[in-house]
């Protein structure tokens, strides 16, 4: 984590900040997610690249990061004469939010355990007495 937790809490965090905090996504990833969210129909990587004015390879990497994070899904569309192509659409926002809440709850439980262990290890009553001269 580049910033300390205290620094992050002091920042004016917007909703999109969740994408960075939970999944280390980039600005282009957020732009692609917003584009897909705002569209009624799914888009191909070429269509995404055109709409965000980026190279196809850049758009493809953003799509892959979003898929890996679970924010979008891929669908296969078959041509009548054979062959296929892929389109991408966002997953349901409520499902994503519930998954992030579960992740946060797990993280909170782990941090609570680590804080408890820290307190036990460095409790002033558990320190050995200072050697007398």
Residue pairs with C-beta under 8 A, 6 or more apart in sequence:
1 8
3 11
8 21
11 17
13 21
16 30
18 100
19 25
19 29
19 30
19 33
19 69
19 71
20 30
22 69
22 100
22 103
22 104
23 65
23 69
23 71
25 33
25 65
25 66
25 69
26 62
26 65
28 52
28 54
28 58
28 59
28 62
29 62
29 65
29 66
31 52
31 62
32 48
32 52
32 59
32 62
32 63
32 66
33 66
33 71
33 72
33 90
35 43
35 48
35 51
35 52
36 42
36 43
36 48
36 72
36 88
36 89
36 90
37 90
37 93
41 87
42 75
42 87
42 88
42 89
43 51
43 87
43 88
43 89
44 85
44 86
44 87
44 88
45 56
45 59
45 60
45 63
45 86
45 88
46 56
48 59
48 62
48 63
48 88
49 55
49 56
49 58
49 59
49 60
52 59
54 62
63 72
63 88
66 72
66 88
67 73
67 74
67 88
70 91
70 96
70 99
71 90
71 91
71 96
72 88
72 89
72 90
72 91
73 88
73 89
73 90
73 91
74 86
74 87
74 88
75 86
75 87
75 88
75 89
76 84
76 85
76 86
77 84
77 85
77 86
77 87
78 84
79 85
120 126
